[in-house]
Structure formats: structure tokens, C-alpha cells
Amino acid sequence: MSFSIKKQGEICVVDVEGQLIVGNRQELKQKVLDELEKGEKKFLIDFSQTGYIDSSGLGVLVSLSKKIREQGGELRLANLNDDLKTLFELTKLDTLFQIADTRERALESF
């Protein structure tokens, strides 16, 4: 499992590789919060290399979304596989997050 953050213009793109689960969710949260503290406002989390997100992973995404919005920022998600799309629909989180099929579409939506 690894996370990498790259700047694409004024957008922080976070690539999540592997699974987002209880054991690593704090690492993702801390990386995004560090960028938020530096003044970043626009975040895209790309799940193209993610196969699974557990409930604690979903919780950290909800928490980050709230924190980013409180700071006047925006969070988008991209490249959810079919299982993850279903998970977001079942939990109604697809109504909380703006989710794009591709990284490009997500970047254009800011």
C-alpha cells in the first residue's frame, strides 16, 4: 500500500495504490491534512490502483471531505472500480462526493 501526492497545476492529486483499510488510513489522512495546512485547497484522490476500501477507509474519506470543505476547499474522487462504485452507492456516499470516471474528467471538474 502506498500513497503519492503530485501537484497538477493547483490541484493535489493523491494516488492510492493497493487497499485503503484500517491499517493505513491514518497515513492517507495525514498526507492530505499536511497539504491542506500548506494552503492547498483542491484535492483529487485517484483510486485507479485500488481494489478495496473498508469501512474505516470510507470514514477517513468522509472526515477529509468535511475538513477540506471547512477550509474552503474541494475534494473529488476518480477511477473507482465497479465494486467500489457499488460500495459508494450502497452507503449513499456517491451523494457526498463528486466522483469522476477518469482522472482527466475529475481535473476538469474543478
KEBADREN-273221 format. One record per atom (N, C-alpha, C): x, y, z. Coordinates in steps of 0.1 Angstrom, whole numbers, plus 5000, padded with zeros to 4 digits. Layout:
! residues N
XYZ/...
This chain:
! residues 110
500849885000/500050005000/500950125000/500650214991/501350344991/500450454986/500850574991/500150694986/501250794981/500850854970/501850954965/501051074961/501551194964/500951324961/501751394950/501051434940/501651514929/500851644927/501451744924/500751874920/500451874905/499251894902/498951914887/498252054887/499052154883/498552284884/498352324898/497152364901/496852404915/496052284923/496052174917/495352054923/496351954928/496151914940/496951804946/496251674942/497051594935/496451464931/497151354940/496251274946/496751174956/496451034949/497450964946/497250824941/497350724952/496250644952/496150534963/496450404956/497450334961/497850204954/497650094965/496849994961/496549884970/495249894976/495149884989/493849884996/493850005006/492750065008/492650165019/491850105030/492650075041/492049995052/492450055065/492049985076/492250035089/493750055092/494649975086/496049975089/496750095083/496250155073/496950265066/496150395064/494950395069/494050515066/494650645073/495350625084/495850745091/496950815082/497750725075/498750785067/498150865056/497150815049/496450905039/495951025045/495251015056/494651135063/495751245066/496851195071/497951285075/498551355063/498751275052/499351345040/498451455034/497151425034/496251525029/496151645038/496051615051/495951735061/497251815060/498451755058/499651835057/499551925045/499051875034/498951965022/497952075025/496852045032/495852145035/496452255044/497252215053/497952315062/498852405054/499452345043/500352425035/499552525026/498152515027/497352615019/496752555006/496952425004/496352364992/494852354995/494052374984/492552374985/491852274976/492552224966/491852134956/492552004957/491751894959/492351764961/491551664952/492351584945/491751474937/492351344943/491551244947/492051114951/491751024940/492850964934/492650864923/492850724928/491750644925/491650504930/491950404919/492550444908/492750354897/493550234900/494350244911/495150124915/494750074929/493450094932/492950054945/491849944943/491949834950/491049724948/489949724959/490249784971/489349764982/489449874992/488349924997/488250025008/487349965019/487849965031/487049915042/486250025048/485449995059/484650105065/485550215071/486650175076/487550285082/488150375071/488350315060/488850395048/487750485044/486550445043/485450535039/485250645050/485450605062/485350705073/486350815072/487550775068/488650875066/488350965054/487750915044/487450995032/486351095036/485351055044/484251145048/484851255057/485751215066/486351305075/487251415067/487951365058/488751455049/487951555041/486851495036/485851585028/485351695037/484951665049/484451765058/485551875061/486751825064/487851915068/488252005056/488251945044/488652025033/487552135030/486352095031/485252195029/485252305039/485552265052/485652365062/486652475059/487752435052/488852525048/488552595035/487352575030/487052635017/487552565005/487952435006/488452354995/487552264989/488052184980/487152084973/487951954972/487151844972/487751714971/486951634960/487651574951/487051494941/487651354941/486951254937/487351114936/487351074922/488250984918/488250934904/488650794903/488250724892/488650594889/488250484899/487050494903/486550384912/486250264904/486650144908/486350024900/484849994903/484249894896/482849864898/482449834912/483349754919/483049714933/482949844942/483949934940/483950054948/482850144944/482450154932/481250234928/480050184935/479850044935/478749984942/478750024957/479950014963/480150044977/479650184980/480150284972/479750424974/478250444972/477650364963/476150384961/475450324972/475850204977/475150144988/475150225001/476250295003/476450375015/475950515013/475450545001/475050674998/476150784997/477350734998/478450834997/478650894983/478050824973/478050884960/477351024959/476551044970/475851184970/476751284977/477751234985/478551324993/479751374984/480351274976/481551304968/481151324954/481951414947/481951424933/482851314928/482351224920/483151104915/483151114900/484351104895/484551104880/485150974875/484750934863/485250804857/486750814854/487250924851/488650934847/489351054855/490651044856/491451154862/491251284855/491151274841/491051394833/489751464836/488651384836/487351444839/487251514853/487951444863/487951494876/488651634877/489851634870/490651754869/489851874863/489151834852/488351944845/487151994854/486751914864/485551954871/485852054882/487052094884/487452194894/487052334889/
